Amino acid sequence: DAGHRVLSGQIERGAATRLYSVVMVADLRGFTRFADETDGEEVLASLNTALGELCDLVEAHQGEVMKFMGDGFLAIFSLEDRDPESVCAEALAAAEAMIAANAALNGLRAEQGLPPLVVDIALHLGELMYGNIGSSRRLDFTVIGPAVNEASRIEALCTPLGRQLLVSESFAAACGVPLTSVGSHPLRGVARSQELYTR
């Protein structure tokens, strides 16, 4: 979609549209320690293998990877001209497929004597600003807004809560799938605590 927007002339800095979307933040738990203790070529190969497979699953479920962030990425599942429940179902199916694929990959890593890289995923539903952001010399199609920040804060709670998947109140309300509450938790930099859910 970013490529389509560039080709259609939407390339001015600050040109943005409001977009209601599921936000996915995914991150590889344990990667920082692995990178500190491992040869650079192996680190790069492991990262490309893990993220490549995860991103393919996002796109297979009609999501769009917006940007890579170190050992993780930000993706969206747009609700534009689509039913919220079906979009949330796609995003949830993508997350569950990612966790299963990650487990299989870690089985192969164990056979090779490599440590696991466990994927943690947050899903949140909210309004975003989608468009060109950057400097006069470099522009990036991306999304910004409180929903992105909240998704990032939710993902950061995966490790302390011992969960690979956490979803927000707004996502849980829209997805139409039974979910399990893991309680109300404060999100860093966000005014109110939020009840989080998992499968």
Secondary structure, 3 states (H helix, E strand, C coil): CHHHHHHCCCCCCCCEEEEEEEEEEEEEECHHHHHHHCCHHHHHHHHHHHHHHHHHHHHHCCCEEEEEECCEEEEEEECCCCCHHHHHHHHHHHHHHHHHHHHHHHHHHHHCCCCCCEEEEEEEEEEEEEEEEECCCCEEEEEECHHHHHHHHHHCCHHHHCCCEEECHHHHHHHCCCCEEEEEECCCCCCCCEEEEEC
